[in-house]
Amino acid sequence: SGSSLRPCVDCSAMWVARVLLLFLQVRATNSLNEGCEGERCEADSSVLLSIPRQAITVDRVKETSTATGDLPFTLAGKSIYFLVIDRFARSGKQSEDHSYCKKAADWTPNQNLGGGYCGGTLKGITSKLDYIQGMGFDCVWITPPVQSNSFMGYDATNLFEINPHFGTKQDMKELSEGLHKRGMCLVVDIVLNHMRPLVVNGKLDLDSIVPFDSPEYYHQRDRGAGQSFEDYLKEGPPGAFNGQPDSQKLKKLVKRKSTTCGPSNPDQTQCDCMPGNSGLNCPSFDPSLLVEGYLGSLGDLNHSHPFVQQQMLQFVTGLVEDYHVDAFRLDTVVYVDLKFVKEVQQAAGVEILGEATVNNLTYQAQLMRDQNNERILTGLLNFPPFYELPTAFCGFRMGGEFGDWSVQGTWSEKHGPDMSGLGEVMMEQLQSGQYESLDLLANFADNHDENARVNYYCKEDQLRIKNAMAWVMLAQGIPIVYYGTEQNLLGHQPKVGGIGQDEMRESMWQSHFKEDTWQYQYIKILNTIRKQNQIGAGASELKSFNKHQMIFTRACDAGKHEAWVFVNNKANSSLHELTSYCPGPLPGISGQAWYDAISGRRMDQHLIQGCFKSPDAEPKVLVLQMDQVLVS
């Protein structure tokens, strides 16, 4: 449990023990290196690193990286900038219009007119690649570019055409080429689960959907005998998932102490029933309904149909072939037949990051490799720690609890920020041994779907945002930053009114793509630290955490050293407070000293009796360097 990782009580005793351990390690290193030379010596010495390691065991499904030409390509170790095509950058004459735009798509039942376009294009993205690369990102993830009913692109009307609102196939190719010329990679969002709503303007409309223009291609669970497909859709097919009734019953079970939920329970890290929660806590979970039920009015595809399978595989492989896509993000993966997901991953030839909004860590891990040890997906968006992150750093409730969503979008004024939950989930993921590769779990602070952007839920508190972003960028996994974070966009869903999720999908161009904002420069620094110190793919160890701070290490310099990361949730008003962390690294030896990679300041003098007495509350990333004091 997390209590075993709280800061030490007797730091001085631990410091003496660590000095003795270092002495024994140095003796062992000398013994190992007697009579050896060159690379073999380095390999032997690296065995002594006390960092638990999870090997990257990804099947090398793609022979050549289109980004670098190296073998093989993997997202592990990369950082990703995620953007909404329609809201990022305009092109042509429209690029001169910097007026703010935030529109909602029309999802009125049985109308479903979609729309909501603001004018962002593929050419616009290509024109801003220098801006994105200037922050140090390795990859760009774009929302679905295919022809669709609305501006977000997750409701496709034709899988094999580019949305004309966004541009042409040539524009898509030029975006891909522009990224690859810069040594960057392209991640494209795809949807397998559904197409656009099948009822538009009050009438069944299948003819305009390519290629799935017949009822046989869609699930029809519980359709009545003699009931027309149109009436079935208008009356409402069964929903894929509704965890609220079980969530409300769960509260009573927890109150009676019949069960547990929350971050300390790896099978249910949130006290809400979500896909993958079952048993006593959530007895109504039905995996077949998850696949056969509908997400709202979106046309739910039947992946047991041979034509659906064949066309979907052609769609995915065609994107790789036509646009040299380096990787995919797969929408709503838990709602798709996982046997078919497995086929798509095998056929794609590139890595896929699945969107799985779950809180059961075992269930999550088995979306990478199942109980039979068969590959499902290479990677996943890492939702369990994300659900804890807004509370950890900023005291914000991103979701509900026990089916009560009235608390969503509010701050816990009574208890304040609390990092314990994030620490519990992080520790379980690092230590469970269930995951094929922790390097292919993607971490993030906000996105296009959840309740609020990080700048909003941290109340624009610079110190708290810095600490949150340091965790995202430096925790083991793939860091993802949502567009506009660097421009202080504040999208959020208000408690009353508003346009729902589209509140977090505001335009970017009104910012004029300034590169002198503190967020832009800070993200640039964090990406630089990752590259200069080789903190990408590689192991992590959670050293300590409590309500207010966290300490973890990352393998760096090709595994030869470790970087120490110190984060906290103090407010900006406490910026200049002395912040004590235990444990800390031992002071440097052999002409080396610990420096903070963010500020460049020497920190060896702040390592006291096994602890790190930070001079302020800024996040710190301590790395070993040649001691400039001795050099001078």
C-alpha positions in Angstrom: 0.0 0.0 0.0 1.0 3.7 -0.2 1.8 3.8 3.5 5.0 1.8 2.9 6.3 4.5 0.6 5.7 7.5 2.8 8.8 9.7 3.5 11.2 8.1 6.0 11.0 8.9 9.7 14.7 8.3 10.5 16.4 9.8 7.4 19.8 9.9 9.1 19.8 6.2 9.6 18.7 5.6 6.1 21.5 8.0 4.8 24.2 5.9 6.6 22.8 2.7 5.2 22.8 4.2 1.7 26.4 5.3 2.0 27.3 1.7 3.0 25.4 0.4 0.0 27.2 2.8 -2.3 30.5 1.6 -1.0 29.6 -2.0 -1.6 28.4 -1.2 -5.1 31.6 0.6 -5.9 33.6 -2.4 -4.7 31.4 -4.7 -6.7 31.8 -2.5 -9.8 35.6 -2.6 -9.5 35.5 -6.4 -9.1 33.3 -6.8 -12.2 35.5 -4.5 -14.3 38.8 -6.3 -13.5 40.0 -7.6 -16.8 37.2 -6.2 -19.0 37.2 -3.4 -21.5 35.0 -1.3 -23.7 31.2 -2.0 -24.0 31.3 -5.2 -22.0 32.4 -3.2 -18.9 29.6 -0.7 -19.3 27.1 -3.6 -19.6 28.4 -5.3 -16.5 28.4 -2.1 -14.5 24.8 -1.4 -15.5 23.6 -4.5 -13.7 24.2 -2.7 -10.4 21.6 0.0 -11.1 18.9 -0.5 -8.5 16.1 0.5 -10.9 13.4 -2.1 -11.7 13.1 -2.5 -15.4 10.2 -3.4 -17.6 11.5 -4.5 -21.0 9.9 -3.1 -24.1 8.5 -6.3 -25.6 6.6 -4.7 -28.5 6.5 -6.9 -31.6 8.4 -5.0 -34.2 5.5 -4.8 -36.6 6.8 -2.0 -38.7 10.1 -2.6 -40.4 11.1 1.0 -41.2 10.4 4.2 -39.5 9.0 6.8 -41.9 10.1 9.5 -39.4 13.7 8.6 -39.1 14.5 5.7 -41.3 15.8 3.8 -38.3 14.8 0.2 -37.3 12.5 -0.3 -35.7 10.0 2.6 -35.1 8.2 2.8 -31.7 6.2 5.5 -29.9 8.0 4.5 -26.7 10.2 7.4 -25.7 8.4 9.9 -27.9 6.3 12.9 -26.8 3.1 13.8 -28.6 1.2 17.0 -29.4 -2.5 16.3 -29.8 -4.7 18.7 -31.8 -8.2 18.9 -33.3 -7.9 19.6 -37.0 -10.9 21.9 -37.3 -9.8 24.1 -34.3 -6.0 24.4 -34.7 -5.0 26.4 -37.7 -6.7 27.9 -40.8 -5.1 28.3 -44.2 -5.3 30.5 -47.3 -7.2 33.7 -46.9 -9.0 32.4 -43.8 -5.6 32.3 -42.0 -5.8 36.1 -41.7 -9.0 35.8 -39.6 -7.9 35.3 -36.0 -11.4 35.6 -34.5 -12.2 33.2 -31.7 -14.4 30.3 -32.7 -16.2 27.7 -30.6 -19.2 25.9 -32.2 -21.2 22.8 -31.2 -22.1 20.0 -33.5 -25.8 19.2 -33.7 -26.6 15.9 -31.9 -30.4 16.5 -31.6 -32.1 13.1 -31.4 -33.1 11.8 -34.8 -31.8 15.0 -36.4 -28.1 14.7 -36.0 -27.1 17.4 -38.5 -23.5 17.5 -37.2 -21.5 20.5 -38.6 -19.9 22.9 -36.2 -17.0 23.7 -38.4 -14.7 26.6 -37.6 -12.3 26.3 -40.5 -9.1 24.6 -39.4 -7.4 22.6 -42.1 -4.6 20.1 -42.8 -2.7 22.8 -44.6 -3.0 25.0 -41.6 -1.4 22.3 -39.4 1.5 21.9 -41.9 2.1 25.6 -41.8 2.6 25.4 -38.0 4.9 22.5 -37.8 7.8 24.7 -36.9 5.7 26.1 -34.0 5.0 22.5 -32.7 8.6 21.3 -33.2 9.7 24.4 -31.4 8.3 22.9 -28.2 10.3 19.8 -28.8 7.6 17.3 -29.7 8.4 14.2 -31.6 4.9 13.4 -32.9 1.6 15.1 -33.8 -1.7 13.3 -33.2 -4.6 14.5 -35.3 -8.3 13.9 -34.9 -9.9 11.7 -37.7 -9.3 13.3 -41.0 -11.9 11.2 -42.9 -15.1 12.6 -44.3 -17.5 12.9 -41.5 -20.8 14.4 -40.3 -19.3 16.8 -37.8 -16.1 18.8 -37.2 -14.6 16.3 -34.7 -14.5 13.5 -37.3 -15.5 10.6 -35.0 -18.8 10.2 -37.0 -17.5 9.1 -40.4 -19.6 9.2 -43.5 -16.9 7.9 -45.9 -13.8 6.1 -44.6 -11.9 6.4 -47.8 -12.1 10.1 -48.4 -10.6 13.1 -46.7 -13.1 15.5 -45.2 -13.3 18.4 -47.7 -13.6 20.9 -44.8 -10.1 19.9 -43.9 -8.6 19.6 -47.4 -7.6 17.0 -49.8 -5.6 13.7 -50.0 -2.7 15.7 -51.3 -2.9 18.0 -48.2 -2.8 14.9 -46.0 0.3 13.6 -47.8 2.0 17.0 -47.5 1.3 17.0 -43.7 2.9 13.6 -43.4 5.9 14.6 -45.5 6.3 17.8 -43.6 6.5 15.9 -40.3 8.9 13.2 -41.6 11.2 15.8 -43.1 11.6 17.2 -39.6 12.2 13.7 -38.2 8.8 13.8 -36.5 6.0 11.2 -36.7 2.3 11.2 -37.6 -0.4 9.7 -35.3 -3.8 9.5 -36.8 -7.1 8.9 -34.9 -9.3 6.1 -36.2 -12.7 4.8 -35.2 -13.7 1.1 -35.7 -16.7 1.0 -33.4 -19.2 3.2 -35.3 -20.1 5.5 -38.2 -22.3 8.6 -38.1 -25.9 8.5 -36.7 -28.0 6.5 -39.1 -31.1 8.7 -38.7 -30.6 12.2 -40.1 -33.4 14.8 -40.4 -35.9 12.3 -39.0 -35.2 9.7 -41.7 -33.1 6.6 -42.0 -30.2 7.6 -44.2 -27.8 4.7 -45.1 -27.1 5.6 -48.8 -24.7 8.3 -48.0 -22.5 6.2 -45.7 -19.5 4.6 -47.4 -19.0 1.7 -47.4 -21.6 0.5 -44.8 -24.9 1.3 -46.6 -27.1 -1.6 -45.4 -28.7 -2.5 -42.1 -26.9 -5.9 -42.0 -23.6 -4.1 -41.3 -24.9 -2.7 -37.9 -25.8 -4.3 -34.6 -29.6 -4.9 -34.1 -29.7 -6.3 -30.6 -33.2 -6.5 -29.2 -34.8 -5.5 -32.4 -38.4 -6.6 -32.4 -39.9 -9.1 -34.8 -41.4 -7.2 -37.7 -39.9 -3.9 -36.5 -38.4 -1.9 -39.2 -34.7 -0.9 -38.8 -35.7 2.8 -38.9 -38.2 2.4 -36.1 -35.6 0.4 -34.1 -33.2 3.2 -34.4 -35.7 6.0 -33.6 -37.0 4.2 -30.5 -33.4 3.8 -29.3 -31.3 0.6 -29.5 -29.9 -0.6 -26.1 -27.0 1.5 -24.9 -23.6 0.0 -24.7 -23.0 0.8 -21.1 -24.7 2.4 -18.1 -22.8 2.0 -14.9 -24.9 4.5 -12.8 -27.3 2.0 -11.2 -24.5 -0.2 -10.1 -22.5 2.8 -8.9 -25.3 3.9 -6.7 -25.6 0.4 -5.1 -21.8 0.3 -4.7 -22.1 3.2 -2.2 -24.2 1.1 0.1 -21.8 -1.8 -0.2 -18.9 0.4 0.7 -20.8 2.0 3.6 -21.5 -1.5 5.0 -17.8 -2.3 4.5 -18.8 -5.2 2.3 -16.3 -4.1 -0.4 -13.8 -1.4 -1.3 -13.2 1.0 -4.2 -10.8 3.8 -4.9 -7.1 4.2 -5.7 -6.0 1.5 -3.2 -8.1 -1.1 -5.0 -6.4 -1.9 -8.3 -9.5 -3.6 -9.6 -11.6 -0.4 -9.2 -9.5 2.7 -8.7 -12.5 5.0 -8.9 -15.7 4.5 -6.9 -17.8 4.3 -10.1 -18.7 1.3 -12.2 -17.0 1.6 -15.6 -16.3 -0.9 -18.4 -14.3 -3.7 -17.0 -15.7 -3.5 -13.4 -17.8 -6.5 -12.5 -18.4 -9.0 -9.7 -19.9 -7.9 -6.4 -19.1 -4.2 -7.0 -20.7 -3.9 -10.4 -22.8 -7.1 -11.1 -24.6 -5.7 -14.2 -21.5 -5.5 -16.4 -22.3 -7.3 -19.7 -19.3 -7.6 -22.1 -21.6 -8.6 -25.0 -23.7 -5.5 -24.5 -20.6 -3.4 -24.5 -19.9 -4.6 -28.0 -23.5 -4.8 -29.4 -25.0 -1.8 -27.7 -25.0 1.7 -29.2 -23.1 4.8 -28.1 -25.9 7.3 -28.3 -27.2 7.5 -31.9 -23.9 6.5 -33.6 -24.3 3.6 -36.0 -22.8 0.7 -34.2 -20.9 -1.6 -36.6 -21.2 -5.4 -36.5 -17.6 -6.6 -36.7 -18.7 -10.2 -37.0 -19.8 -9.4 -40.5 -17.1 -10.4 -43.1 -17.7 -7.3 -45.2 -17.3 -5.0 -42.2 -14.1 -6.8 -41.3 -12.7 -6.6 -44.8 -13.5 -2.9 -45.3 -12.2 -1.9 -41.9 -8.9 -3.7 -42.5 -8.6 -2.1 -45.9 -9.3 1.3 -44.4 -6.6 1.0 -41.7 -3.9 -0.5 -43.9 -4.7 2.1 -46.6 -4.0 5.0 -44.3 -0.5 3.5 -43.6 0.1 2.9 -47.3 -1.2 6.2 -48.6 0.0 8.6 -45.9 2.8 6.7 -44.2 1.1 6.9 -40.9 3.5 6.1 -38.0 0.9 5.1 -35.4 -2.8 5.2 -34.7 -4.9 6.2 -31.8 -8.0 3.9 -31.7 -11.2 5.5 -30.4 -13.6 3.6 -28.0 -11.7 0.4 -28.1 -13.5 -1.4 -25.3 -16.7 -1.2 -27.3 -15.2 -3.2 -30.2 -15.0 -7.0 -30.4 -11.5 -7.5 -29.1 -10.9 -10.5 -31.4 -11.3 -8.0 -34.3 -9.1 -5.4 -32.6 -6.4 -8.1 -32.4 -6.7 -8.6 -36.2 -6.5 -4.8 -36.8 -3.4 -4.5 -34.7 -1.7 -7.4 -36.6 -2.7 -6.0 -40.0 -1.9 -2.4 -39.3 1.9 -2.9 -39.2 2.2 0.1 -36.8 1.6 0.6 -33.1 -1.9 1.5 -31.9 -2.8 3.4 -28.7 -6.2 2.4 -27.6 -8.7 4.7 -25.8 -10.0 2.7 -22.9 -11.8 4.7 -20.3 -11.5 2.2 -17.5 -10.4 2.0 -13.8 -9.7 -1.7 -13.5 -5.9 -2.1 -13.9 -6.1 -5.8 -14.6 -8.7 -5.2 -17.3 -6.6 -2.4 -18.7 -3.4 -4.5 -18.9 -5.3 -7.3 -20.6 -6.2 -4.9 -23.5 -2.4 -5.1 -24.3 -2.1 -8.8 -23.8 -5.1 -11.0 -22.9 -5.3 -13.9 -20.5 -4.0 -16.2 -23.1 -0.9 -13.9 -23.6 -2.1 -12.9 -27.1 -1.4 -9.4 -28.3 -4.5 -7.1 -28.5 -2.9 -3.7 -28.7 0.6 -2.4 -28.4 -0.4 0.6 -26.2 -3.1 2.5 -24.4 -4.1 6.0 -23.3 -3.4 5.8 -19.5 -6.8 6.8 -18.0 -6.5 5.4 -14.4 -3.8 7.9 -13.3 -5.4 10.6 -15.4 -8.6 10.3 -13.3 -6.4 11.1 -10.2 -4.2 13.8 -11.6 -6.6 16.9 -11.4 -7.3 16.1 -7.7 -3.6 15.3 -7.1 -2.3 18.7 -8.2 -5.3 21.0 -8.1 -8.0 19.5 -6.0 -10.4 19.3 -8.9 -13.0 16.6 -9.4 -12.8 15.5 -13.0 -15.6 12.9 -12.6 -18.4 11.8 -10.3 -18.5 9.3 -7.4 -20.9 6.5 -6.7 -23.0 7.7 -9.7 -23.3 11.2 -8.4 -22.1 13.5 -11.2 -23.2 16.7 -9.4 -19.7 17.0 -8.0 -18.0 16.8 -11.4 -16.3 20.0 -12.3 -15.9 21.3 -8.7 -13.0 21.7 -6.4 -12.6 20.0 -3.1 -12.3 23.2 -1.0 -12.4 21.2 2.3 -9.7 18.7 1.6 -7.7 20.5 -1.1 -5.3 18.8 -3.6 -4.2 15.3 -2.6 -1.6 13.3 -4.4 -2.2 10.0 -2.5 -4.6 8.6 -5.1 -2.2 9.3 -8.0 0.6 7.7 -6.0 -1.4 4.6 -5.3 -2.4 4.0 -8.9 1.1 4.8 -10.2 2.7 2.4 -7.7 0.3 -0.4 -8.7 1.1 0.1 -12.4 4.8 0.1 -11.8 4.9 -2.9 -9.5 2.1 -5.2 -10.7 4.0 -6.8 -13.5 0.8 -7.1 -15.5 1.6 -4.7 -18.3 3.4 -5.7 -21.4 5.1 -2.3 -21.7 4.7 0.6 -19.3 6.6 2.6 -21.9 3.5 2.4 -24.2 1.0 3.8 -21.7 0.3 7.4 -22.7 0.0 10.0 -19.9 -1.9 13.3 -20.2 -3.4 16.1 -18.0 -6.5 16.9 -20.2 -8.0 16.1 -23.5 -10.9 16.9 -25.9 -13.5 14.8 -24.0 -13.1 15.3 -20.3 -14.6 18.1 -18.2 -11.9 20.8 -18.2 -8.4 21.8 -19.5 -5.5 21.8 -17.1 -5.1 25.6 -17.1 -8.8 25.9 -16.0 -8.9 23.2 -13.3 -5.6 24.5 -11.8 -7.2 28.0 -11.7 -4.2 29.2 -13.8 -1.9 28.6 -10.8 1.5 28.6 -12.5 3.2 26.4 -9.9 0.6 23.8 -9.8 0.4 23.6 -13.6 4.2 23.3 -13.8 4.2 20.4 -11.3 1.3 18.6 -13.1 3.0 19.0 -16.5 6.3 17.8 -15.0 4.6 14.6 -14.0 3.0 14.1 -17.4 6.2 14.7 -19.3 8.5 12.7 -17.0 6.5 9.8 -15.6 7.1 6.5 -17.4 5.1 6.3 -20.6 4.3 8.5 -23.6 3.5 12.2 -22.6 0.7 13.8 -24.5 0.0 17.5 -24.4 -3.4 18.8 -25.7 -3.2 21.8 -28.1 -3.7 25.2 -26.5 -2.1 24.2 -23.1 0.8 26.3 -24.2 -1.5 29.3 -24.9 -3.4 29.1 -21.6 -6.7 28.0 -23.2 -9.3 27.6 -20.5 -12.0 25.4 -22.0 -14.3 23.7 -19.5 -17.9 22.5 -19.2 -19.9 25.0 -17.0 -22.3 23.6 -14.4 -25.2 25.3 -16.2 -25.5 25.8 -19.9 -22.6 25.6 -22.3 -22.1 23.3 -25.3 -20.8 20.1 -23.5 -17.6 18.6 -24.6 -17.2 21.1 -27.4 -16.3 23.6 -24.7 -12.8 22.0 -24.6 -12.5 22.2 -28.4 -12.0 26.0 -28.9 -10.1 27.5 -31.7 -6.3 28.1 -31.4 -5.6 30.9 -33.9 -6.7 33.8 -31.8 -3.5 33.1 -29.7 -1.5 34.1 -32.8 0.7 31.1 -31.9 2.9 33.0 -29.5 6.1 31.3 -28.6 6.9 33.5 -25.6 4.2 32.3 -23.2 5.5 30.7 -20.0 3.7 27.4 -20.9 5.3 27.2 -24.3 8.8 27.8 -22.9 8.2 25.4 -20.0 7.0 22.5 -22.3 10.1 23.2 -24.4 12.3 22.9 -21.4 10.7 19.6 -20.3 11.0 18.1 -23.8 14.7 19.3 -23.9 15.3 17.5 -20.6 13.9 14.3 -22.0 16.1 14.4 -25.0 19.3 15.7 -23.5 19.2 13.2 -20.6 17.6 10.3 -22.6 14.6 10.1 -20.4 12.2 8.4 -22.7 11.6 4.7 -22.8 13.0 3.2 -19.6 12.1 2.1 -16.1 10.8 4.1 -13.2 10.7 3.7 -9.4 8.3 5.4 -7.1 10.4 6.4 -4.1 7.8 8.1 -2.0 4.5 9.9 -2.0 2.0 11.5 0.4 -0.8 14.0 0.2 1.4 16.9 -0.9 4.4 15.5 -2.8 5.8 12.7 -4.9 9.3 11.4 -5.7 10.1 9.1 -8.5 13.2 8.1 -10.6 13.6 7.5 -14.3 16.3 5.6 -16.1 18.4 8.1 -18.1 21.5 8.2 -20.2 20.7 4.9 -21.9 20.1 3.3 -18.5 23.5 4.2 -17.1 22.1 6.7 -14.5 18.9 7.7 -13.0 17.1 11.0 -12.8 15.2 12.0 -9.7 11.9 13.8 -10.2 10.4 15.8 -7.3 6.8 17.3 -7.7 4.3 18.8 -5.2 0.9 20.5 -5.2 1.8 23.7 -3.4 0.0 26.9 -4.7 1.9 29.7 -6.4 1.7 31.7 -3.1 4.1 29.1 -1.6 6.6 29.2 -4.5 9.5 30.4 -2.4 8.9 28.0 0.6 11.7 25.5 1.5 10.3 22.1 0.4 11.7 19.0 2.0 11.6 15.6 0.2 12.7 12.3 1.6 14.4 10.3 0.3 16.8 12.1 -2.0 19.9 10.9 -3.9 23.3 10.6 -2.3 25.6 13.6 -3.1 27.7 13.2 -6.2 31.1 11.5 -6.2 34.1 11.4 -8.5 33.8 15.0 -9.7 30.1 14.8 -10.3 27.2 16.7 -8.7 23.4 16.7 -8.9 22.0 19.6 -10.9 18.3 20.6 -11.5 17.8 20.1 -15.2 15.0 22.6 -15.3 16.8 25.6 -13.8 20.4 24.4 -14.4 21.2 25.1 -10.7 23.5 22.9 -8.6 21.6 21.0 -5.9 24.3 18.9 -4.2 24.4 21.3 -1.3 20.7 20.7 -0.7 21.2 16.9 -0.2 21.2 16.6 3.6 21.1 13.3 5.6 19.4 11.3 2.8 16.9 14.0 2.0 16.5 16.8 -0.5 15.9 20.2 1.0 14.7 22.0 -2.1 15.1 25.8 -1.9 11.7 26.4 -3.3 8.5 24.6 -4.5 9.3 24.5 -8.2 9.3 20.9 -9.6 12.9 19.6 -9.7 14.6 17.1 -12.0 17.9 16.1 -10.6 20.5 14.7 -12.9 24.2 13.9 -12.4 26.7 16.3 -14.2 30.3 17.2 -14.0 30.6 19.4 -10.9 31.1 23.0 -12.2 32.2 24.1 -8.7 35.2 21.8 -9.0 35.9 22.6 -12.6 36.0 26.3 -11.9 
